Amino acid sequence: MADLATESPEAVVDPANWTCPAPLRDQPVVVMGHGGGGALSAELVQEVFAPAYGNPTLAALTDSAVLDLGGARLAFSTDSYVVRPLFFPGGSLGDLAVNGTVNDLAMSGARPTHLSAAFILEEGVELSVLARVARALGAAAETAGVTIATGDTKVVESGHGDGVYVTTAGVGLVPAGVDIRPQRARPGDAVLVSGPIGLHGVAVMSVREGLEFGVEITSDTAPLADLVAAMLAVTPDIHVLRDPTRGGLGASLNEIARASGTGVRLRERAVPVPDEVANACGFLGLDPLYVANEGRLVAFVPPEHVEAVLAAMRAHPQGTGAALIGECVADHPGMVVVATALGGTRVLDLPLGEQLPRIC
């Protein structure tokens, strides 16, 4: 923050210098918040993209579309990755480009099979850096059990990019009898999370900003399709799955509540927040519920299956820290509330933009 004592009164109060983005209807240009996974992102989709090419498949607004093709149920998803820096503790742009799309497919219950990878390269990027990203991407694909089947490369002039951007699209097969989408959340459903939250966002931020918190925080980036398969082996009747990436757990729960017209009640003490994440967020004034994750999922599960699904999650390497953190309720439809550690209740609203930009 600039030293206010050295600023003129006009500079301090000039609204033109404010950086908090206004809603889309009042904002004539794209701002960083439009890519943050919060209210501004939702407005951008609803006001610009959906009217331009809306259709019943797109209208579901899920992480991956489920298509009936030739007698098979195919999940299809695409995502772009612009993380800065390219390498961070526990992962890299290459890992995210695979795991992010694989996980979007898995959130519809699909078994991912093939990916495409398109690279946008800035003139002047070192080939050794590009090779390192490509190797990480290939290794992540092998770990996730998917094939990089096709791709593309474009180069932009120096100063018109940020080193390397990657877009991946993926397909996978959805088993018969599986119907996972946010509209299926029902009052009585248990809300489960697969492990500690906030690690990815804090790991990226610590490297980008050169911050030290006394202990190295590593990203949780990981493929989740095997974990989902283990959960579906217990019961195919899982109502909702979502990987809480941009906007974190808070944004994901709000999206589910609004899509299903139900309420969500979260128990703050039950949410697994690592001490190092809590300390970093406390120092920086951030809410860990809004910090991005890249290897976690949130599940809405019918009450009769909760114990079995939770046991299956905890038996899997990607779900050892799974926890029951709340429930879906008929009260306050479309809203998420948090029972706080002090015995009060607060509303967990959809964030406007994103606390930490460029984290995926």
C-alpha positions in Angstrom: 0.0 0.0 0.0 1.3 3.4 -0.9 2.2 5.7 2.0 -1.0 7.8 2.3 0.9 10.6 4.0 2.7 11.3 0.7 -0.5 11.2 -1.5 -2.6 14.3 -2.3 -6.2 14.1 -1.0 -7.4 13.9 -4.6 -5.2 10.9 -5.4 -6.4 9.1 -2.2 -10.1 9.4 -2.9 -10.2 9.4 -6.7 -12.6 6.6 -7.7 -10.7 6.1 -11.0 -7.9 4.6 -8.9 -10.0 2.0 -7.2 -9.2 -1.6 -8.3 -12.3 -3.5 -7.0 -14.1 -4.5 -10.2 -17.7 -3.3 -10.8 -20.4 -5.7 -12.0 -20.4 -6.5 -15.7 -23.4 -4.3 -16.4 -21.5 -1.3 -15.1 -18.1 -2.4 -16.5 -17.4 -1.7 -20.3 -14.1 -3.7 -20.3 -12.9 -7.0 -19.1 -11.2 -7.0 -15.7 -9.2 -9.6 -13.8 -12.3 -10.5 -11.7 -14.1 -11.8 -14.8 -11.7 -14.8 -14.7 -11.9 -15.5 -11.0 -14.7 -18.0 -10.8 -17.0 -15.7 -8.8 -20.0 -13.5 -9.4 -18.2 -11.6 -12.2 -17.4 -14.8 -14.1 -21.0 -15.9 -13.8 -22.2 -12.6 -15.2 -19.8 -12.8 -18.1 -21.2 -16.3 -19.0 -24.8 -15.3 -18.5 -24.6 -11.9 -20.3 -22.1 -12.5 -23.1 -21.5 -16.2 -23.9 -24.8 -17.9 -23.2 -26.8 -15.5 -25.4 -24.3 -15.9 -28.2 -24.4 -19.7 -28.4 -26.7 -21.0 -25.7 -28.2 -24.4 -26.1 -29.7 -27.1 -23.7 -26.4 -28.8 -23.3 -24.5 -25.7 -22.4 -27.3 -24.4 -20.2 -26.5 -27.0 -17.5 -23.2 -25.0 -16.9 -21.4 -28.0 -15.5 -17.6 -28.5 -15.5 -18.1 -31.1 -18.3 -20.9 -31.7 -20.7 -22.4 -35.3 -20.8 -23.3 -36.3 -24.4 -25.2 -39.3 -25.7 -23.2 -40.4 -28.8 -23.6 -43.7 -30.6 -25.0 -45.4 -27.6 -22.2 -44.2 -25.3 -22.3 -41.5 -22.6 -19.4 -39.2 -23.3 -18.1 -36.5 -21.0 -16.4 -33.6 -22.7 -14.6 -30.6 -21.2 -12.1 -27.9 -22.0 -10.0 -25.5 -19.9 -7.2 -23.0 -20.3 -4.2 -22.6 -17.9 -2.4 -19.3 -17.5 -0.8 -19.8 -14.0 2.0 -17.5 -13.0 4.7 -18.6 -12.2 5.0 -21.7 -14.4 6.5 -23.8 -11.6 5.6 -23.8 -8.0 6.0 -26.1 -5.0 4.3 -29.4 -5.7 3.4 -28.7 -9.4 3.6 -26.7 -12.6 1.6 -25.4 -15.5 2.0 -28.8 -17.1 0.5 -30.7 -14.1 -2.5 -28.3 -13.9 -3.2 -28.6 -17.7 -3.7 -32.3 -17.2 -5.2 -32.6 -13.7 -7.6 -29.7 -14.1 -9.3 -31.1 -17.2 -9.1 -34.7 -15.9 -10.8 -33.6 -12.7 -13.5 -31.7 -14.6 -14.4 -34.9 -16.5 -14.3 -36.9 -13.2 -16.8 -34.5 -11.6 -19.4 -35.9 -14.0 -18.5 -39.5 -12.9 -16.5 -40.1 -16.1 -13.4 -42.2 -16.6 -11.1 -39.8 -18.6 -9.4 -41.3 -21.6 -8.0 -38.7 -24.0 -6.8 -35.1 -24.0 -5.8 -32.5 -26.5 -3.1 -29.9 -25.6 -2.8 -26.5 -27.3 0.2 -24.3 -26.5 0.3 -20.5 -26.9 4.0 -19.5 -26.7 5.4 -16.0 -26.4 8.3 -15.2 -28.7 11.5 -15.3 -26.6 10.5 -18.0 -24.1 13.4 -20.4 -23.5 13.1 -23.8 -25.2 14.4 -25.4 -22.0 11.5 -23.9 -20.1 9.0 -25.1 -22.7 10.5 -28.6 -22.6 10.2 -28.7 -18.8 6.5 -27.8 -19.1 5.9 -30.4 -21.8 7.7 -33.1 -19.8 5.6 -32.3 -16.7 2.4 -32.4 -18.8 3.4 -35.8 -20.3 4.2 -37.2 -16.8 0.9 -36.0 -15.4 -1.0 -37.6 -18.3 0.8 -40.9 -17.6 -0.1 -40.7 -13.9 -3.7 -39.9 -14.7 -4.0 -42.7 -17.2 -4.9 -40.5 -20.2 -3.5 -40.2 -23.7 -2.5 -36.9 -25.3 -4.1 -37.6 -28.6 -3.8 -34.3 -30.5 -2.7 -30.7 -30.1 -1.6 -27.4 -31.6 1.0 -24.7 -31.2 0.8 -21.0 -31.8 3.4 -18.2 -31.2 2.6 -14.6 -30.4 5.0 -11.6 -30.5 7.2 -10.8 -27.5 5.2 -8.7 -25.1 1.8 -10.2 -26.2 1.8 -13.2 -23.9 3.3 -14.4 -20.6 5.7 -17.2 -21.6 3.4 -20.2 -22.0 -0.3 -20.7 -21.9 -1.9 -24.1 -22.4 -5.5 -25.2 -23.3 -6.5 -28.8 -22.8 -9.7 -30.5 -23.8 -10.7 -34.0 -22.7 -13.2 -36.8 -23.2 -14.2 -39.7 -21.0 -16.8 -42.3 -20.6 -19.6 -42.0 -18.0 -20.8 -45.3 -16.6 -24.4 -46.4 -16.9 -26.6 -45.4 -14.0 -24.5 -42.4 -13.0 -26.1 -39.0 -13.0 -24.0 -36.4 -11.3 -24.9 -32.7 -11.6 -25.4 -29.8 -9.3 -29.2 -29.8 -9.9 -29.4 -33.1 -8.0 -28.5 -31.8 -4.6 -31.3 -32.5 -2.1 -32.1 -31.5 1.5 -30.6 -34.2 3.7 -27.5 -34.8 1.5 -24.2 -34.8 3.4 -21.5 -32.5 2.2 -18.1 -34.2 2.1 -14.7 -32.8 1.1 -11.8 -35.1 0.1 -9.0 -33.4 2.1 -7.4 -30.2 3.4 -8.2 -27.1 1.5 -6.3 -24.0 0.3 -2.9 -25.5 -0.3 -2.7 -24.8 -4.1 -3.6 -21.1 -3.9 -1.2 -20.4 -1.0 1.6 -22.4 -2.7 1.3 -20.4 -5.9 1.1 -17.1 -4.1 4.1 -17.8 -1.9 6.3 -18.3 -4.9 4.8 -15.5 -6.9 5.1 -12.9 -4.2 8.3 -14.2 -2.6 6.6 -14.8 0.7 7.9 -17.2 3.4 5.6 -18.7 6.1 8.2 -20.7 8.0 7.3 -23.9 6.2 7.0 -24.8 2.5 3.4 -25.1 1.4 3.0 -27.4 -1.6 0.1 -27.5 -4.1 -2.4 -30.3 -3.8 -2.6 -30.7 -7.6 -3.6 -34.3 -8.5 -5.9 -36.4 -10.7 -9.1 -37.4 -9.0 -10.7 -39.9 -11.4 -9.5 -42.9 -9.4 -10.9 -41.5 -6.2 -14.3 -40.9 -7.9 -14.3 -44.4 -9.2 -13.8 -45.7 -5.7 -16.7 -43.6 -4.5 -19.0 -44.8 -7.3 -18.0 -48.4 -6.5 -19.8 -47.9 -3.2 -22.9 -46.4 -4.8 -23.6 -44.8 -8.2 -26.2 -42.6 -6.5 -23.8 -39.7 -5.7 -25.8 -36.5 -6.4 -23.1 -33.9 -6.9 -19.3 -33.7 -7.4 -17.3 -30.5 -7.9 -13.6 -29.7 -7.7 -13.3 -26.4 -5.9 -10.7 -24.6 -8.0 -11.2 -20.9 -8.8 -13.1 -19.3 -6.0 -12.4 -22.2 -3.7 -14.9 -24.2 -1.6 -17.1 -21.1 -1.1 -17.7 -20.5 -4.8 -18.4 -24.2 -5.5 -20.9 -24.5 -2.7 -22.7 -21.4 -3.8 -22.9 -22.6 -7.4 -24.4 -25.9 -6.2 -26.9 -24.2 -3.9 -28.1 -21.9 -6.6 -28.3 -24.6 -9.3 -30.4 -26.9 -7.1 -32.5 -24.3 -5.3 -31.5 -25.7 -1.9 -29.5 -24.3 1.0 -26.1 -25.5 2.4 -25.1 -25.4 6.0 -21.4 -25.7 6.6 -19.7 -26.3 10.0 -16.6 -24.2 10.2 -14.8 -26.4 12.7 -15.3 -29.5 10.5 -13.6 -27.9 7.4 -10.0 -29.2 7.2 -7.8 -26.2 6.9 -4.1 -26.9 7.5 -2.4 -24.7 10.1 0.0 -23.4 7.5 -2.8 -22.3 5.2 -4.8 -20.8 8.1 -1.7 -18.8 9.3 -0.9 -17.6 5.8 -4.5 -16.5 5.2 -4.7 -14.9 8.6 -1.5 -12.9 7.8 -2.8 -11.8 4.4 -6.4 -11.2 5.4 -7.8 -14.0 3.1 -10.6 -16.5 3.8 -9.3 -20.1 3.1 -12.8 -21.0 2.0 -12.3 -18.9 -1.1 -8.7 -20.1 -1.9 -8.2 -22.4 -4.9 -7.6 -26.1 -4.8 -6.4 -28.4 -7.6 -6.6 -31.8 -6.1 -9.7 -31.8 -3.9 -13.4 -32.5 -4.5 -16.6 -31.7 -2.7 -19.4 -34.3 -2.8 -23.1 -34.3 -2.0 -24.1 -37.8 -0.9 -27.5 -39.2 0.2 -27.5 -39.8 4.0 -27.9 -43.6 3.7 -24.5 -43.8 1.8 -22.5 -41.3 3.8 -20.5 -43.6 6.0 -19.6 -46.1 3.2 -18.6 -43.3 0.8 -16.5 -41.6 3.4 -14.7 -44.8 4.3 -14.0 -45.4 0.6 -12.6 -41.9 0.3 -10.3 -42.3 3.3 -9.0 -45.6 2.0 -7.8 -43.9 -1.2 -4.5 -41.9 -1.4 -6.3 -38.8 -2.6 -8.9 -38.9 0.1 -7.1 -39.8 3.3 -8.1 -36.4 4.8 -11.8 -36.7 3.8 -14.3 -35.1 6.1 -18.0 -34.5 6.6 -18.3 -30.7 6.7 -22.0 -29.9 6.4 -25.4 -30.8 4.9 -27.8 -29.7 2.3 -31.0 -28.1 3.8 -34.4 -26.9 2.8 -33.9 -23.6 4.6 -32.4 -20.5 2.9 -32.6 -21.9 -0.7 -29.8 -20.9 -2.9 -27.6 -19.7 0.0 -24.7 -21.1 2.0 -24.3 -20.4 5.7 -21.5 -21.2 8.0 -21.9 -22.2 11.7 -18.8 -20.5 13.1 -16.5 -21.7 15.8 -17.8 -19.1 18.2 -21.4 -20.3 17.9 -22.7 -17.8 15.4 -23.8 -18.0 11.8 -22.5 -16.1 8.8 -23.5 -16.1 5.1 -20.8 -17.5 2.8 -21.6 -15.6 -0.4 -20.4 -16.0 -3.9 -17.1 -14.0 -4.2 -17.1 -11.1 -6.6 -13.9 -12.1 -8.3 -10.9 -14.0 -7.0 -8.6 -13.3 -4.0 -5.6 -14.7 -5.9 -5.6 -14.1 -9.7 -3.8 -16.3 -12.2 -3.6 -19.4 -10.0 -4.7 -22.0 -12.6 
